[in-house]
């Protein structure tokens, strides 16, 4: 396998014959060491962790979000679910009240009620 790596490296570099194999081996070992120490994603666990971190980072910016009210409501509730910051319920309520579609607005307001009830 190592010989194939050297041949491939020579071909990619446009070099034939006697390339400094010691230097080539050192680079491969460095690459392998970097790969071994790099964090690895296991399934969606790492992505879920990143998602939660992003939601937490969005928390102080929540009042500045410029989206249609239905999307803003959904995002605020996602941030609330990740952080449990009760101030976000008020912001989500304001966004929910502004949803134009009556059915969606009713669903949003009912979700606010459920969240508040679950706190008490």
C-alpha positions in Angstrom: 0.0 0.0 0.0 2.8 2.4 0.9 4.5 1.7 -2.5 1.2 2.6 -4.3 1.0 5.9 -2.3 4.5 6.7 -3.4 3.7 6.0 -7.1 0.6 8.0 -6.9 2.4 10.9 -5.3 5.1 10.8 -8.0 2.5 10.7 -10.7 0.6 13.7 -9.2 3.8 15.6 -8.8 4.9 14.8 -12.4 8.1 13.3 -11.1 9.3 9.9 -12.1 12.1 7.8 -10.7 13.9 8.5 -7.4 11.8 10.9 -5.4 12.9 11.5 -1.8 10.8 8.7 -0.2 11.9 9.7 3.3 10.3 13.1 2.9 7.2 11.5 1.3 6.8 9.1 4.1 7.2 11.9 6.7 4.3 13.8 5.0 2.1 10.7 4.9 2.8 10.1 8.6 2.0 13.8 9.5 -1.3 13.5 7.5 -2.2 10.3 9.3 -1.4 11.8 12.7 -3.5 14.9 11.9 -6.4 12.6 10.8 -6.0 10.6 14.0 -6.3 13.6 16.2 -9.0 15.4 14.3 -12.5 15.2 15.8 -14.6 12.6 14.0 -18.3 12.9 13.4 -20.1 9.9 14.7 -23.4 9.7 12.9 -25.4 12.9 13.5 -24.2 13.4 17.1 -21.6 16.0 16.1 -24.0 17.8 13.9 -26.6 17.9 16.6 -24.0 19.3 19.0 -23.2 22.0 16.4 -26.9 22.7 15.9 -27.4 23.2 19.6 -24.4 25.5 19.8 -25.7 27.6 16.9 -29.0 27.9 18.6 -27.4 29.0 21.8 -25.3 31.5 19.8 -28.5 32.9 18.3 -30.1 33.4 21.7 -28.8 36.9 22.3 -29.6 37.9 18.7 -33.2 36.6 18.9 -34.8 40.1 18.9 -32.9 41.1 15.8 -34.0 38.2 13.6 -35.6 39.4 10.4 -37.9 36.6 9.1 -41.6 36.2 8.3 -43.5 35.7 11.5 -44.2 32.0 11.0 -40.5 31.2 10.4 -39.4 33.5 13.2 -41.8 31.8 15.6 -40.4 28.4 14.6 -36.8 29.5 15.0 -37.5 31.2 18.4 -39.1 28.0 19.6 -36.1 26.0 18.4 -33.8 28.3 20.3 -36.1 28.1 23.4 -36.0 24.3 23.2 -32.2 24.3 23.1 -31.7 27.0 25.8 -34.9 27.0 27.9 -34.6 30.8 28.2 -38.1 31.9 29.2 -37.5 35.4 27.6 -37.8 33.7 24.3 -41.4 32.7 25.0 -42.4 36.3 24.9 -40.6 36.9 21.6 -42.1 33.8 20.2 -45.5 34.9 21.3 -45.1 38.3 19.6 -44.0 36.5 16.4 -46.9 34.0 16.7 -49.4 36.8 17.1 -48.2 38.2 13.8 -48.7 35.1 11.7 -51.2 35.9 9.0 -52.6 32.4 8.4 -55.2 31.9 11.2 -54.7 28.2 11.4 -50.9 28.6 11.8 -51.4 31.4 14.2 -53.7 29.3 16.4 -51.2 26.4 16.3 -48.4 28.8 17.4 -50.4 30.3 20.2 -51.4 26.9 21.5 -47.8 25.8 21.5 -47.0 28.8 23.6 -49.7 27.8 26.1 -48.3 24.2 26.2 -44.8 25.5 26.9 -46.0 27.8 29.7 -48.1 25.0 31.2 -45.2 22.6 31.1 -43.2 25.1 33.2 -45.7 25.3 36.1 
